[in-house]
Amino acid sequence: MTTEIPISVMSFPTRMVVGPGALSRLPQEMEILGKKRALIVADPGVEKARIVKQVEATLASAGFSGGVFLGVSKNPVEADVLAGVQAYKELEADVVIGLGGGAPMDVAKVVALKVTHHRPLADYDDLKGGDRLITPDMPPMIAIPTTAGTGSEVGRAGVIVLGEGADAHKVVVFAPYMMPKVAILDAELTVGLPPAITAATGIDAMTHALEAYVAKGTHPFADMYALAALARVGSYLERAVKDGGDIEARHEMLLAASMGAISFQKGLGACHALAHPLGSVANVHHGLANALMLPHVIRFNLETVPNRYAIAAQALGMSGTGSLEWKALDCLRRVAQLIEAVGITGGLRDHGVTREHIEQMIPQALEDAAGAGNPRGLDEASVRAMYEAAY
């Protein structure tokens, strides 16, 4: 049965054009911004799916021009950003379009930053207070996600790997001025996404929402979005993985991803602190890294915030009966069930991670800013234990 889903426009505070077919509104959004020439930042996978051509044709149909930059790595590095800046200047562009998953959108944001900000990228590391150096004189960015996971389309940060080899580490470049001016959420652009990518990105969206909900601090509005995101993941992720053409499931997962990203303005936690080094050191896809670590992080945190996990379990579709401890365990059971149901199996070693990697990752995980939001404190022993449990 086909469900008719209307296009709507929302602000949270990003202007969002949402609904199947929403890409058709791209020329109108260009007009609103007063821009004419776009640099489309994507990756080879998005190009192979012919989505880049679709965006180019949509721009051209209304008299707008665009160029394409495809030099985006799975875990973006500084060289990707610098090459993107060069492409922007050569095109004489006046707007950046981030098209794809989290990697292209992150690169697009940091390209927009570096067009007008000329310090070394390391100076803008949020962990070192780099946000104070970021000013509003940046070209605008339009975000068009083709996966339902990172929620980068409504975020104010780009994650980039700096350094090489043993020195490689992820940094978060963060400032309100980096938020996209508009996000176009069109489920038709996610149709046919391979099941493995649908699964990994969907678990990423779930991890954002769950970590934000149990994070330290008080933010009722973020909690509301987190629970709404979890409810959508619980209802629609398996459908989206099993049927790439299920528009309703794809639409709801796009909403879940954006809601999860809105919610983590409250903070994240240990799962992201441990997942980030898996990307920079072992080159594991970020969503997959979260999936491999999340059950072990939940087990580590359960006794600290059992009431939060109990409520999250209900949002994910569990019955909510039994003792508080049992209901909190329901969250762990449901998360593990979902991860298995979408086809993510094995441990870290099955995905190319070595024990030597673990030794490199432990100090990076302890330094990662996401860990500060975790409801239970982290130390070397606990981080090592979670990596070993996941191994």
N, C-alpha and C positions, 0 to 999 in steps of 0.2 A: 504494500500500500504506500503510495506517495503522499508525503505530508507537505503542504504548502507553507513555506516559512517566509514571511515578509522581510524586506530589508528595513533596518531601523538605524538611527543615528544616536550614539550615546557619548557621554564624556565622563571619564573617571580618573584624572582630568583629561586624558588623551581623547581627542575627537575620534570616535569609532564608527565606521560604516560596516554594518554587520548583516550578513545573510547571503545565501547562495546567489551568485550573479553580481555581488557587490563590486567586483573589479570594474564593471562598467561605469562606476562612479569616479574612477581615477581621474579622468579629464576635468571633471567638476572640482575635484580637490586641488588639482594643479592650478585651476583658475582662482580658487579661493586664496591660495598661497601667493598668487601673482608670479608664478614661475613658468619657464618655457622649456628648459633643457635639463633632462634628468640623467644622472648616472645610476644605472641599475646594478646593484651589487648582489650577486648570486653565486652559486657554485655549479660545478659541472653536472651534478645530479639534477638540479632544477632545470638546467638547459636541456639535458637529455629528455626530460619529461615534457619539453616544448612549452613550458610555462613562461620562460623568458620571451619567446616569440609572441606569446599571447599578450604579455604586458606591453611589448614594443608595438604590437598592432593596435592595442587599445589607445596608446598615446598617439600614434600616427594618425588614427582615424579622426582625431580632433585637432590635428595640426601641431602637436607637440613632438619634439625630437628627443631621442634618448640614445645613450651609448651603454655598453655592457662591460662590466668587470667581473670575471669569473675566478680570480685568483684567491679563493677562500679555502683554507685548510679545514679538515674535520675539527681540529682544535686550533682556532686561529692564532697566528703568530704575528709578531710586529712587522715582519716583512710584507705580510698580506696588507696591512693597513697602509704602509708607506707606498706600496704599488698602487693601491686604490686611490690615494691622494694624488699621485702622478696622473692616473687616468682621469680623475675629476678635473684637474687643471688643463690637461690636453683637450678634453671635450669642451672646456669652458662652460661646465654645468653650473646650474644655480640651485639644484635640489638633489638629494640622494634618496634613492629608493632601496630599502633593504628587502630582498625577495628571497624567501626560503625558510630554513629553520633558524635556530638560535645563532649559528655561526655567521651566516651572511648578515643577519640583523645586527649582531654585535660589531662586526667589521664595519658596516655602514655607519653606525653611530660614531665609532672612533675615527673613521675617515672624515666625517663631518666635523668632528672636533679638531683633527690635525690640519684641516684646510686653513684654519685661522689661528691655531695654537701651535707654536713652533718649538716648545721645549721637548726634550727627550720624553718618550712615552712613559718611562719609569717615574718621571716627576709627577704624573697625574694619578699614581697609585692611591686609591682611596685609603688603604691601610696606613699610608704615610701622610694623610691630610692633603692629598693632591686635589681634592675637590675645591679648595680655596683658590686654586689657580685657574679654574674653569669659568669663563665669562660667557655672556649670552650671544656674542657675535659669531654665531655658527650658521651655516646654511641649514635650512629645514630638512627634516627626514620624513619620508613616508614609509611605514612598515607594512609589508604584505606577507604574513606567515603562510607557509605551505605545509607546515607540520603543526600538530596540536601538542605543544610541550613546554617550551621555555617561557612563553608569555613575554618574550623580549619586546613585543610590539607595544606594551604598556609600561615598560620599565625605563629606568633612568641610568642604566649601567651597561657597559660592555666588558666582557671578560676576554682577556688576551693573554697568550703565553709569551713571556719574556725570557730571554736567555736560551741556551742550548745545552743538550746533554744533561749532565748532573746538575747544572745551574738552571735548568728550565723550571719555571714556576708560573702559575696563573696569577694575574693581577686583575682587580676590579677597578675600572675607571668609571666614576660615578659623579653625577651632578644633575640637578633638576633640568638644566638646559639641554641635556642629552635625550630627554624624552621625545619620542616621535611626535610630530605635529598632528599626524593622523594615522590611524591603523585601519586597514581594510581586511576584514575577516570574511573570506569567501570560501565556504566549504567545498565548492566545486574545484578549487585549486588543490585540494588534498585528496581527491578521488584517485584511487589506484596507487596511493603511496604503499610501498611494500609492507607486509605485515610486521616484519621485524622492526622497521623504523616507526611504524604506527605504535607498536608496543612500547619501545624504549622511550619515545617522546611522551606517550601517555602516562607512563610511570613517572617521568620527570614532572609532569603537571601535578600528579598526585603527591609526589614528594614535596613540591613547593607548598602545597596547601596544608599537608599534614605537619611539616616542620614549622610553618608559620603559626598554625593553631596551637601547637604545644610550646612554642618559643616563650622565653621570658618576656615580661612586660605586659602592659594592658593596652589593647587596641580593639575595642568591640567591633568596629567597622571591618577591620582586617579579619577578625574571627568570623564575621558573617560571610565574607567572600570565601574564606577558606572552607567553611562547611558546605557552601553552595557548590564549590568546585569539587569537593569530595563526593557529594551526592551525584554529580554528573559523571564523574569517573566510574563510580560504582555501578551506575546504570548503563553507561554507553561504551566504555573502553573495549570490552570483549566484542561487542557488536562491530565496532569500527575495525578491529583487527581481523575479524572473521569475514567481513564483507567490505571491500574497499569502495564499493559503490553506494553504501548506506549513507545517504546525504544527511539524514536526521542525526545519526550517530556522529558523523564527522562535524556537523555544525555544533552539536552539544559539546564535543571534545575541544573545539576551538574556544568556546565560551569557558570551559573548565580551565584551559591553559591561561587565558587572560585573567580570569578570576583568581587563579592560584598566584599569578605574578602580582596582581594588585594586593593580595593578602600578605605577601612576604616583605612589604614595606615594614611590617612588624619585626621581621627578623627571620633567620633560618636556623640551622642547627648542625649537629654533628655529621649528619649524612652528607651535606654539602661540603663540610670541612674535609671529610675523608674522600669524597668523590672528586673534588677539584684536582688533587695530586694524581689521581688515577688517569685523568686526562693529560696533564702536563708531563708526567713521568712515563706512563705506560701507554698513552695514546688510546685510552678506552673512551668510547662515545659517552658523553655526559649522562644521557638518560639511562644507558646500560649500567654505568658506574653507580648511579643512584639505586637502580634495581638490585644490584648485587650487594649493596651495603645496607639498604633500608631495614630489612628485618632484624639485622644485628643491632642497629641503632635503636630501634623500638624496644628490643629486649633490654638494652642498656638503660633506657629511660623509664621503663614501665612503672617502677616503684616510686619514681619521683612525681609523676603527674598522671596517676591512674584515671582520675576523673576526666581529664582531657582526652585520653585515648579511648575511654569508654564512649564519650560523646562522638568522637571521630568514627568509631566503629559503627555506630548507628547511622551516621551520615553515609557511610560506605555500603549500608544495606543490611547490617547485622540486626538481630532481633532486640537487643538491649535488655535481656533477661539475665537473672542470676546475680551473684555478688559483684561488688565493684571490681574486685580483682579479676573475676571471670569475664566481665564486660570489657575490661581493659585488654585482656588477652585476646578477646574477639577481634580487636584491631590488628594485632599481630597475625592472627589466623587469616583474616580477610585479606590483608596485604599480601601475605605469602601465597594465598589462593589465587589472587589476581595476577601476580607475577608469573606463577606457573601456568595459569590459564591462557596467558597471552604468549606463551612459548619461550620465556626467558628461563634458562636452566643453567646449572653448573655453578662453579665458584670462580674466584679471581684467577686461579691457575688455568682454568679452562678458557680464559679470555686473554691469555698472553701475559699475565702478571707473574713476575718472579719474586722470590724472597728478597733478592737484591733490590727490586723495586720498592718493596715494603720498607726497607731500611731507609731509602731515600724519601719515601712519602711521609713517614711519621713526623719529622720536624716540620714539613710543610703543612700537614694537617693541623698541627698544634698552633701554627702561626696564622692559619686562615681565619679571616674575619667572621665567617659564618658561624664558627664554633662558639662565639661569644653569646649567641642567642639560645644555645642548647640549654634545656632545663636542668641538666646535670653537668657538673664541671668535667672537663677533659684533662687528662694528664697522659704522660708517655705510656704508662702501663695500660690504661683503658683504650687508647687508640691502637696500640699494638694488639691487644686482645681482640678488638673488633676486626682488624685486618686479618688476623690469624683465623678467626671464626669464619670469615668470608672466603678464606683462601681455598 
